[in-house]
Amino acid sequence: MSEKKKLTYARAMEELEEIINKIETESIVVDVLTEKVKRATYLIKFCQGNLRSTEREVKKALSEIGEKPEEEGSEVSEEPDAGLF
């Protein structure tokens, strides 16, 4: 098995934050800037895919128990038992 750790959403976000911080503080040398931008692009796509996959799984799970997933922008009731009776 590879020595590298498996990329997770949390690790990808952490690495993205590091890259962004280096770019914003101009502590990255021009010679590696292109490489870091390409890596950031990959990480962003990885995170987007992970989020889409999770969204699909949640919608599927909700449909299996007979609940409709909430639409974007809809309000959630703050009462814990709202809609149960």
SULKA-V854881 format. One record per pair of residues at least 12 apart in sequence whose C-alpha atoms are under 6 Angstrom apart, sorted by the first residue. I is the first residue (numbers start at 1). GAP is how many residues later the second one is. Records with the same first field share a line. If there is no record, write none. Layout:
# SULKA-V854881
I: GAP / GAP
This chain:
# SULKA-V854881
9: 38
12: 31
16: 24
